[in-house]
C-alpha cells in the first residue's frame, strides 16, 4: 500500500464512522452536562461522572493545549544552537553561492546562507551601516 492522499472507500468509511462517533459523543456529553441527575436516575442511568467534570474537563484540555504551545516554543529555543556553535557550520552537502549572477527577474538558485549573512540581514538596521 502506498501513501496516497487520494480518497479511497476505506478512508471514506473511517471518516463517516468518526463523524458519527463524534456526533454521538457530543450528544452524550450534552445529555450528561445538562439533564438533571434525578431524570437520569429515573431512566435507569445511574453511573455517570460528577457534573463538575462537564466543565472542568474542557477547561483542563484548553489549559493543557495552551501549555503545550508555550512548552513547544520554549523547547525550540532550548534546542537551537547559538550562532557561535560548531553545529551551525556548513558541511559537504551545503550549496554555495553560484559564481555567475542569475538573469534579471529570474528565480535565484537554491543556496545556503551563512549565519553571519542571516544576522546581518535580520538584525542590522540601515542606520548602523552608515
N, C-alpha and C positions, 0 to 999 in steps of 0.2 A: 504494500500500500504506500502510495506517495503522499507527501504533504502538499495537498492541493486545497486552496481555499474555495474551490468551486462547490456549489450546493450539491449534496447527494441526498438520496432518500433517507439514509440513516441519520444524517445531521438534521434533516427536517423533522424526523420523528423525535429525536432527542430534544430539539428546540421546542417542539409543541408540548411534549411532556413536561419540560422545565417551565414553560409558560403556565400550563395548567396547575402544576405544583405550586408555583409562586402565588397564583390567584387563590388557591385553596388555603395555603398557609396564611396569606394576608387576611382572608375571611375568618379563619380560626383565631387569628390574633385579635381581630376586631371584636369577635364574639367574647373572647376571654377578657378583653380590656373593658368593654362597655356594658355587658349584660350583668346584672347583679348576681351575687353568689346564690341567693335564695332561688332564683329562677333556674340556674344551672343545676342546683341540688334537686329541684323538683322534677327535672327531666332525667335525672339519674347520673349526671356528670359531676362526680364528687372529687376527682383527683385533678386539680388544676394548681399551677403555681400561684403564689400570692399576687394580688393586684399591684403591689409595689413594683414587681419586675416588669409590668407592662410599660411603665415609664422609665424605670432605671436601666433596663437592657438597651433601648435605643440611645439613651444618653451615654452609657458606658461605651457603646460601639463608636459613637461620634467622637468621644474624647480619645479613644484608642487610635482612631484614624488620624486625628489631628496630631497626636503624639508621634505616630509613625512618620508623618510628613516632616516634623521637626527632627526626629531621630535620623531619618534618611539624609536630610540636608547636612546635619552635623557629622554623620558618618562619612559623607563625601568630603567634607572639609578635613576630616582626620586622615583619610587615606590618600589625599592628594599630596604628592611630594613637593617640597619647597623648590623655588627656582634654582637654588644652588646645589640641588641633589644630583647625584650621578645618574639617577633614573630618568632625568629629563634630557640626557644626551641622546644623540641620534645613533642609529645602528646601520647595518648594511642594507636594510630594506627601505631606508629613507629616500625620498625623491627630492633631489636638489633642484635649485632654480635653473631653468634651461639657459643655455648660452645665448641663444638668439631671442630677441623680443617677439612676442606674438603680434600678429597683424592687428591693426586698429579695429575696434568693435568686435574682436573675436573673444571667445571664452578662453580665459587663461588656462594653461595646463595644470594638472594636479601636481602639487608640490608641498613639501613640509616647510613650515615657517619656524625659524628658531625662536626660542623663548624670549630672547632679548628683543627681537623684532616685534613679537606679540606685545610685550610690555611697553615698547616704545609707541606702538600704535594705540594701545588702550589707555595708557596712563599719563603720557606726556602731553601737555597742552601746547598750543601754538605759542603762547607767551614764553614758555620755557625754552623753545628753540631759538628765540631771538637773542 
